[in-house]
Amino acid sequence: MLVKKEQGKYAWRLLILVLVIGLLAGVVGGVLASYLFVKPGPQGMPGVNGSNSILQIIQNRNDTQVDTSGYTAMQWYDISDIDSSMEITINVQQNSKILAHFSGTHELEPPASIWVRIVVDYNYNSSTCKCAVGPPASGTYRMPAHVEFLTDSLAAGSHTINLQFLREFGSPKLLDRTLTVTEITSQ
C-alpha cells in the first residue's frame, strides 16, 4: 500500500512537471512565432514594391520666446526670419512626397489671434491653424497649434519647408515649436 501512495505522489509531480514544461514551451513558441507576423516599425507598412516607405526624417525644435507685437497685423511672415531653425531644406528623390508637421505653443492675452501655416518652396501652402482669445476672457492663455501638410510628388532635388505666421490682432507670442519633415517615396 505504501508503494502505491509513493507511486501516486510521483505521478502527480510528474504530471505537474509536464504541464509546467508545456506551458513554458507554449509561451516561448508563441513569442518566437510572433516575430514572423510582426509588422514593420517606424517606416510604416510598405506597400507593393516598397511604396510609401519613409526615406528620411529631419526635425528641428526651439523653445525661445518670440514676441510678434512688432509685426504688422494681417500680413504673413516667415518664422525663419526670427528663428532659422523653423526652415528646413531637404534633398529628395524623384517623385517623393514631403510630409511636414508643425507643433507649437502660443501665448495670448485677450484680445489676440495668430495664424500658422506650412509653406513648401514658397509655393505650396498648407491649411492654417488659428489660435485666438477675445473678450470677455482675461488672463494669459497658452494654446497648442498643430498643422500637417502632405505634398504631391515632387521633382528630385532640394525643397525648402518654412513656417509662416500672421498676427491678426493683439500681441501673441511664439513659445516652443517643432518642425518635422519626412520624405516618403511615391512609387
C-alpha positions in Angstrom: 0.0 0.0 0.0 2.8 2.4 0.8 4.4 1.7 -2.6 1.1 2.7 -4.4 1.0 6.0 -2.4 4.6 6.8 -3.4 3.8 6.0 -7.0 0.7 8.2 -6.9 2.8 11.0 -5.4 5.4 10.8 -8.1 2.7 10.6 -10.8 1.2 13.9 -9.6 4.6 15.5 -9.5 5.4 14.2 -13.0 2.0 15.5 -14.3 2.6 19.0 -12.8 6.2 19.0 -14.3 4.8 18.0 -17.7 2.2 20.8 -17.5 4.7 23.4 -16.5 7.1 22.4 -19.3 4.2 22.5 -21.8 3.2 26.0 -20.6 6.7 27.3 -20.9 7.1 25.7 -24.3 3.9 27.3 -25.5 4.9 30.8 -24.3 8.4 30.5 -25.8 6.9 29.1 -29.1 4.3 31.9 -29.2 7.0 34.6 -28.7 9.2 33.1 -31.4 6.3 32.7 -33.8 5.1 36.3 -33.3 8.3 37.5 -34.9 7.1 36.0 -38.2 3.9 38.1 -38.1 5.1 41.4 -36.6 4.5 44.4 -38.9 7.4 46.8 -39.7 8.1 49.6 -37.2 8.8 53.3 -37.7 9.0 53.1 -41.5 5.4 52.1 -41.7 3.8 49.3 -43.6 5.4 49.3 -47.1 3.1 48.5 -49.9 3.9 46.6 -53.1 7.4 47.2 -54.3 8.2 49.2 -51.1 5.8 52.1 -51.9 5.1 54.6 -49.2 8.4 54.0 -47.4 10.0 56.7 -45.3 13.4 57.6 -46.6 14.4 60.4 -44.2 13.2 62.4 -41.3 14.5 65.8 -40.2 13.3 67.6 -37.1 14.1 71.0 -35.6 13.0 72.3 -32.2 13.2 75.6 -30.5 11.8 76.9 -27.2 12.9 80.5 -27.3 10.1 83.0 -26.8 9.3 85.4 -29.7 7.0 88.4 -29.3 5.1 89.1 -32.5 3.7 92.5 -31.5 6.2 94.4 -33.7 4.9 92.7 -36.8 2.2 94.3 -39.0 -1.2 92.8 -38.5 -2.8 90.8 -41.3 0.4 90.1 -43.1 2.2 86.7 -43.4 5.8 86.5 -42.2 8.4 83.7 -42.3 9.1 82.4 -38.8 12.6 81.6 -40.1 13.2 85.4 -40.2 13.2 85.3 -36.4 14.1 81.6 -35.9 16.2 80.0 -38.5 15.5 76.5 -37.1 12.0 76.7 -38.5 13.2 76.4 -42.1 14.4 73.1 -43.4 15.8 72.3 -46.8 15.6 68.6 -47.8 17.0 66.9 -50.8 14.5 64.4 -52.1 14.4 61.7 -54.8 12.3 62.0 -58.0 8.5 61.6 -57.2 9.0 61.6 -53.5 6.4 63.4 -51.3 7.1 65.6 -48.3 5.1 65.2 -45.1 5.6 68.3 -42.9 4.4 68.6 -39.3 4.4 71.7 -37.1 3.6 71.7 -33.4 3.9 74.8 -31.3 2.6 76.6 -28.3 1.4 80.2 -28.4 0.8 82.6 -25.5 -2.1 85.0 -25.9 -3.6 87.7 -23.8 -7.1 88.8 -24.9 -7.8 90.0 -27.4 -5.2 88.2 -29.5 -5.1 86.0 -32.6 -2.3 84.3 -34.5 -2.4 82.0 -37.6 0.2 79.5 -38.6 0.8 77.6 -41.9 3.5 75.4 -43.6 4.9 76.6 -46.9 6.9 74.3 -49.3 9.1 76.0 -51.9 7.4 79.3 -51.2 4.7 78.0 -53.5 2.5 75.3 -51.8 0.6 76.3 -48.6 -0.9 74.0 -46.1 -4.2 74.7 -44.3 -3.9 77.1 -41.5 -4.2 76.8 -37.7 -5.7 79.7 -35.8 -5.2 80.4 -32.0 -7.4 83.2 -30.7 -8.9 84.6 -27.4 -11.2 87.5 -27.1 -13.4 89.3 -24.6 -14.7 88.5 -22.1 -11.7 86.3 -21.5 -9.0 87.6 -19.2 -5.6 86.4 -18.2 -2.8 84.7 -20.2 -3.6 81.7 -22.3 -1.2 79.1 -23.7 -2.6 77.3 -26.7 -1.2 74.5 -28.7 -1.2 74.6 -32.5 -0.6 71.7 -35.0 -0.5 71.8 -38.7 0.4 69.0 -41.2 1.0 69.1 -44.9 1.5 66.4 -47.5 2.7 67.5 -50.9 2.1 65.8 -54.2 5.0 64.0 -55.9 8.0 66.4 -56.3 10.9 66.7 -58.6 14.2 65.4 -57.4 16.4 67.9 -55.7 16.3 70.4 -52.8 13.0 71.7 -51.4 12.5 74.2 -48.7 9.9 73.9 -46.0 9.1 77.0 -44.0 6.6 78.2 -41.4 4.7 81.4 -41.6 2.6 83.3 -39.1 0.0 86.0 -39.4 -0.7 88.2 -36.4 -4.4 89.1 -36.8 -4.6 91.3 -33.7 -3.1 91.6 -30.2 0.4 90.6 -29.2 0.7 86.8 -29.4 4.0 85.1 -28.5 5.5 82.1 -30.1 6.8 79.7 -27.5 8.1 76.1 -28.0 7.9 74.9 -31.6 8.8 71.8 -33.5 9.1 71.3 -37.3 9.4 67.8 -38.6 9.9 67.0 -42.3 9.6 63.4 -43.7 10.5 62.2 -47.2 8.1 59.5 -48.4 8.6 57.5 -51.6 5.7 57.5 -54.0 6.2 54.6 -56.4 
